[in-house]
Amino acid sequence: MGLCSAYHILSKEPSSKVLVLERAPSAGQGDTAKSGAAIRNTFTSQVNRTLAETSIDFYCHIQDDLKPPLCLDFVGYLWLLTSEMLEHFAPIIKRMRRDGVALKIWEGHELSDMLQGARLYMEEDAEKTNRAVEQSLKAMKGLKPAGAPGSGVWG
């Protein structure tokens, strides 16, 4: 965020002086390094969704109008939630749908079918489910975890 912000400030006001402070030993070791270049618009906060949507629009503009080979591939995110977690997020999911965020909720058996029969243990053991999904996704497309270990986020 820091270098990007500095770039845009200087693009609009070349005479400005901008100092970017980096907490890590060198640039690109914060959230940029952790993102794996994945983008999403599925945030619980409206502010974060708005920031994400405008960023996605900007990346699409670059790829579609300016034509550099960004190779954007919108494949989606997979969030694995227990029934309790889904109930907790129900109001947020409703609000996201109302705001135009495209999302789909699959039942465990539907996901298992899509993952070529992977046994899902979500209610019993989230880690077992993550391992089962990881094995199936690797076999299908070579996908890797996109979030923190055990987060159930795949991309």
C-alpha positions, 0 to 999 in steps of 0.5 A: 500500500505504501509504495502504491500510494506514494506512486499515485501521489507523485503521479498527481503532484510530481513536486511533492516529497513523499517518504515511505517508511517500511517496517520490514527490512526491505520493500514488499515484505508486508501484506503485498508478499502475503497476498500471493497476488490474489484479489477479492471483494468478499470482506465483512466491512463495506469500506474494505469491499469498496476499496477492493471493488475500486482496485479490481475495477482499476486492474480490469481497466489496466488489463482491458484498456491499456493492454499489458499482459496482467493475466488476471484470472477471476477464479474466486475464493473458497471459504470453509465455514462450520454451520455455526460460523455460517450462522454468525456470518449470515447478516454479513452475507445478506448485506454482501449480496444486497451490495452486489457481491457475487457469492454462492453457498454450497452444502458439504455434499455438493462441495465433496462432489465438485472435489471429486469425492473428497471427504469433508470433516468440517463440523468435526475437524476443520484441519481434516477438511482443509487437508482433504480439500487441499489434496483434491484441489492439488489433484484437480488444478494444483491450487494452493492455500491462499490464506493463513494455514488452517484458514480454509482460504484457497485460490 
